Amino acid sequence: MSPSPRSAPSIRDVAAAAGVSYQTVSRVLNDSPRVRPETRTAVLAAIERLGFRPSRAARALSLGRALGITVVTSNTVLYGYATTLRGLEEAARTEGLAMGIRVVESAASAEVKQTVDYVSDASAGGVVVIAWDPMGIAVLEALPKDVPAVAVAEPAAPDRGRVAIALDERRAAADATRHLLELGHRTVHHVAIPSEGGPGGRLAGWQDALVQAGAEVPEVLGCGWDIESAYAAGRRLAAEPEVTAILCGNDDIAQGVRRALYDAGKDVPGDVSIVGFDDIPGSAYSTPALTTVRMDFAGLGRACFHAAVAELTGQAQPVPVLVPPALVVRESTAPPPRS
């Protein structure tokens, strides 16, 4: 029996041609050991003869999971998280697939278990975990191995047995720091956000550039995600006359630091130069316009969507298409004041 010339061959067409049940064909497609070698050979020959190509939906259904994506995140508002989610949603909409979001509010064991139970259900489809913080990392590590999942990862994150995609924050931070050093600043101070990617992240890149230039590596000032704590860090730096250049962990932090310098009577960039990170939409319109690092968060989201679909459907992992981070030089950086 052969399929209609006007339709693609189905799994049932393959089964009829090989003289087996469609369940047997499904087992062959999924490399089940419960198939005799001669049966496997007959099914593969029928697949080749008919030109059968399993659909993504068929693969997902064979795993008992919905053909869709669920994203686990601890935050939907901060720019990096929100823009990554936008990239995921755009990719899902383009492919005609559903996307859901599950917010994990803490790294407490009960909260992590609830989240893991939710995305382990077949209705969740493929899973994308934004693992930039303790909450996301805890969920990623607790996921059963049979749940098809992909990590939006911190740079240089340890291998957790999952496909993981990250942006090159270390190189980007090093480029930003070198820009300030090349303007003539003796060193660069750093106000860090809570998560900077460990040994592959922003703090590491800042240190790389300073060490390579033989410059002093100042104490890092940490702050929270809120502008208020960035303002407090900025007040500390404004009180130190030797501070002439500051790399901020993101653009929101740069706003808080900039306000603290203003309130202390410090001119930007006349007295102190500032560089941000992420290139949020308002960065080009602040006063002065903020020098910052442009990050492809939307591209990261799209790449992780396609990786998750490949995990779900058993296809080869696509090569991530990402725009490398780039320094955008604007008005907030200049040579240091003359002594």
Disulfide bonds with the S-S distance in Angstrom:
none
